[in-house]
Amino acid sequence: MSFVKLTVSALALGAVSATAAAARDEIRIVGSSTVFPYTQAVAEQFANNTGAPSPIVESTGTGGGMKIFCGGIGEGHPDITGASRAMKKSEYNLCQENGVTDISEAMIGFDGLSIAVSRSNDADWDLSLEQVFLALGAEVPVDGKMVANPYMKWSDIDASLPATEILAYGPPPTSGTRDAFVELAMHEGCKHNAWVQEQGLNKDKKWVKENCSRMRQDGPFVEAGENDNLIVQRLEADTNAVGIFGYSFLYENLDKLKGVKINGVEPSTDTIADKSYPVSRPLFFYVKNAHRGVIPNLDAFIEEYMSDDALEAGGYLSERGLVALSEDRRADLQDAVLNGASMAAPK
């Protein structure tokens, strides 16, 4: 494909120049721990290809990254943030309030939300979404009403599951992975419960959001911070524990971990791509367009991120676990991002 020369408007340049006249040498990127390994791979490739300083990539979590990214323009603020969910309306409004009024959105591909255990765990794990909800929800249906979660062992939920204590390490509320897990696993698992369906509550989006979103806080679910590598270490140390993180971390640690089947389907690039794996989500990054043409090498870095070598099926990001977009969608993405198209306000 041919790349279009990226430019910055005189207005945007003037807005940044007061703080970026002596612009920093390194590109600065914050955001999602799930998107982090992909962005880091692009940063390494970019530095190797160009000899330019490698971008500084920080894993702050999606929510934390949005807050930092939307803090303002100028060299004291990051240029890009990664996200394991789309930007929220409240975050977009924060950006607008702080002068970050021109943003490009890039949906780079898909990722699965994996539940994993140590390879030393001998059980043949296969969970339904309802079982995931019953294990980790703060309140769950018991005898016709919602009560504080009484289940302490997996076998308490279903006798076919391991007779081990429920212990799950997962992301904190600031993480886009947490947001996606709540929506795709907890809400869906809740809606599959027989009592919820009998009451017709599975069709009540407000009820589901209010009653099926909270993770339990009595011990079986442990917030492990934004460092997914820490979860990997804890799973190695406790073979009965399960971990929740993006598929890329499972993919990178298949020598240590194995994926838990969900509804009989193992997480893999193929099952995420064909949507047979039920817990998957798109991944994004956002570019501060006022920084284009001002922060050294930012345009070239964006070109590398948007290259076929990075994004196509079989590209170096797919080798790290990213599930690629179709050719048509990838071409549309490249055209929009390389030309600095501004995103619309989220609904």
Residue pairs with C-beta under 8 A, 6 or more apart in sequence:
1 308
1 331
1 334
3 303
3 306
3 338
4 335
4 338
4 339
6 292
6 293
6 299
6 302
6 303
6 338
6 339
6 340
7 292
7 293
7 340
8 16
8 289
8 290
8 291
8 292
8 293
8 294
8 340
12 102
12 289
12 290
12 292
12 294
13 290
13 293
13 294
15 73
15 99
15 290
16 73
16 74
16 75
16 290
16 291
16 294
17 294
18 74
19 73
19 74
19 75
19 76
20 74
20 75
20 291
20 294
20 295
22 75
23 75
23 294
23 295
23 296
24 75
24 295
24 296
25 53
25 296
26 53
26 54
26 55
26 56
27 43
27 53
27 55
27 56
27 79
27 80
27 295
27 296
27 297
27 298
27 301
28 55
28 56
28 58
28 77
28 78
28 79
28 80
29 39
29 43
29 55
29 56
29 57
29 58
29 78
29 79
29 80
29 81
29 82
29 285
30 57
30 58
30 60
30 64
30 65
30 68
30 69
30 78
30 80
30 81
30 82
31 39
31 58
31 59
31 60
31 61
31 62
31 64
31 65
31 66
31 69
31 80
31 81
31 82
31 83
31 285
32 59
32 61
32 62
32 65
32 81
32 82
32 83
32 84
32 175
32 176
32 177
32 283
33 59
33 61
33 84
33 171
33 175
33 177
33 226
33 227
33 228
33 245
33 246
34 82
34 84
34 111
34 176
34 177
34 228
34 245
34 246
34 248
34 249
34 283
35 82
35 83
35 84
35 108
35 283
35 284
35 285
36 57
36 59
36 82
37 248
37 249
37 252
37 320
37 321
38 82
38 108
38 248
38 283
38 317
38 320
38 322
39 55
39 57
39 80
39 82
39 285
39 305
40 57
41 310
41 316
41 317
41 320
42 301
42 304
42 305
42 310
42 317
43 54
43 55
43 57
43 301
44 54
45 304
45 309
45 310
45 316
46 52
46 54
46 55
46 297
46 300
46 301
46 304
47 53
47 54
47 55
49 304
50 297
50 300
52 296
52 297
52 300
53 297
55 301
59 226
59 227
60 68
60 226
61 171
61 172
61 174
61 175
61 176
61 226
62 82
62 83
62 84
62 85
62 174
62 175
62 176
62 177
62 179
63 173
63 174
63 175
63 176
63 179
64 174
64 226
65 78
65 81
65 82
65 83
66 81
66 83
66 87
66 88
66 91
66 94
67 91
67 94
68 77
68 78
68 81
69 77
69 78
69 80
69 81
69 95
69 100
69 286
69 288
70 91
70 94
70 95
70 98
70 100
71 77
71 98
71 100
72 98
72 99
72 100
73 98
73 99
73 100
73 288
73 290
73 291
75 295
77 100
77 288
78 288
79 287
79 288
79 291
79 295
79 298
80 285
80 286
80 287
80 288
81 285
81 286
82 283
82 284
82 285
83 176
83 283
83 284
83 285
83 286
84 111
84 175
84 176
84 177
84 179
84 180
84 246
84 281
84 283
84 284
85 176
85 179
85 180
85 281
85 282
85 284
86 105
86 282
86 284
86 346
87 103
87 105
87 284
87 286
87 343
87 346
88 346
89 345
89 346
89 347
92 103
92 343
92 345
92 346
95 101
95 103
100 288
100 290
101 290
102 288
102 289
102 290
102 340
102 342
103 286
103 287
103 288
103 289
103 342
103 343
104 286
104 287
104 289
104 336
104 337
104 340
104 341
104 342
104 343
105 284
105 286
105 343
106 284
106 285
106 286
106 287
106 305
106 306
106 333
106 336
106 337
107 282
107 283
107 284
107 325
107 333
108 283
108 284
108 285
108 305
108 311
108 317
108 322
108 325
108 333
109 282
109 283
109 311
109 317
109 318
109 322
109 323
109 324
109 325
110 272
110 273
110 280
110 281
110 282
110 283
110 322
110 323
110 325
111 246
111 247
111 248
111 272
111 280
111 281
111 282
111 283
111 321
111 322
111 323
112 246
112 247
112 267
112 268
112 271
112 272
112 277
112 279
112 280
112 281
112 323
113 177
113 180
113 181
113 184
113 185
113 244
113 245
113 246
113 247
113 279
113 280
113 281
114 244
114 245
114 246
114 247
114 249
114 250
114 259
114 260
114 267
114 279
115 125
115 127
115 132
115 168
115 242
115 243
115 244
115 259
115 260
115 262
116 235
116 242
116 243
116 245
116 250
116 253
116 257
116 258
116 259
116 260
117 123
117 125
117 235
117 239
117 241
117 242
117 243
117 257
117 258
117 260
118 235
118 236
118 238
118 239
118 241
118 256
118 257
118 258
119 255
119 256
119 257
119 258
120 236
120 239
121 239
121 240
121 258
123 162
123 164
125 162
125 242
125 260
125 261
126 260
126 261
126 262
126 264
127 135
127 161
127 260
127 261
127 262
128 189
128 192
128 262
128 263
129 185
129 188
129 189
129 192
129 262
129 263
129 278
129 279
130 189
130 190
130 192
130 193
131 154
131 157
131 158
131 161
131 189
132 185
132 186
132 189
132 262
133 140
133 185
133 186
133 188
133 189
133 190
133 192
133 193
133 212
134 140
134 149
134 151
134 157
134 189
134 193
135 151
135 154
135 157
135 166
135 168
135 220
136 149
136 166
136 168
136 170
136 186
136 215
136 216
136 220
136 221
137 149
137 186
137 189
137 190
137 212
137 214
137 215
137 216
138 148
138 149
138 214
138 215
138 216
138 217
139 146
139 147
139 148
139 149
139 211
139 214
140 146
140 147
140 149
140 150
140 151
140 193
141 147
141 193
141 195
141 196
142 150
144 195
146 211
148 218
149 216
149 218
149 220
150 156
151 157
151 166
151 220
152 165
152 166
152 220
153 163
153 164
153 165
153 166
154 161
154 162
154 163
154 164
154 166
155 161
155 162
155 163
155 164
162 240
164 240
165 220
165 240
166 220
167 219
167 220
167 222
167 238
167 240
167 241
167 242
168 220
168 221
168 222
168 241
168 242
168 243
168 244
169 222
169 224
169 231
169 234
169 235
169 241
169 242
169 243
169 244
170 177
170 178
170 181
170 215
170 221
170 222
170 223
170 224
170 231
170 243
170 244
170 245
171 177
171 178
171 181
171 223
171 224
171 226
171 228
171 244
171 245
172 178
172 223
172 224
172 225
172 226
173 223
174 226
175 226
177 244
177 245
177 246
180 281
181 244
181 279
182 213
182 215
184 278
184 279
184 280
184 281
185 279
186 212
186 213
186 215
187 208
187 209
187 212
187 213
188 278
189 212
190 196
190 202
190 208
190 211
190 212
191 197
191 202
191 208
191 212
192 202
193 202
196 202
201 207
201 208
201 211
202 208
215 221
224 230
224 231
224 234
224 243
228 245
228 246
228 249
229 249
231 243
231 244
231 245
231 249
232 243
232 249
232 253
232 256
232 257
234 241
234 243
235 241
235 242
235 243
235 256
235 257
236 256
242 260
243 257
246 321
247 267
247 269
247 272
247 321
247 323
248 320
248 321
248 322
250 257
250 259
250 267
250 321
251 269
251 320
251 321
252 320
252 321
259 266
259 267
259 268
262 277
262 278
262 279
263 278
265 271
265 276
265 277
265 278
266 277
267 277
267 279
268 277
269 318
269 321
269 323
271 277
272 280
272 323
273 323
273 324
280 323
283 322
285 305
286 343
287 302
287 337
287 340
289 340
289 342
291 298
292 298
292 299
292 302
292 340
293 299
302 337
302 338
303 338
304 310
305 311
306 333
306 334
306 337
306 338
308 315
308 330
309 315
309 316
310 316
310 317
311 317
311 324
311 325
311 330
311 333
311 334
312 318
312 324
312 327
312 330
313 324
314 324
315 324
317 324
318 324
324 330
325 333
335 341
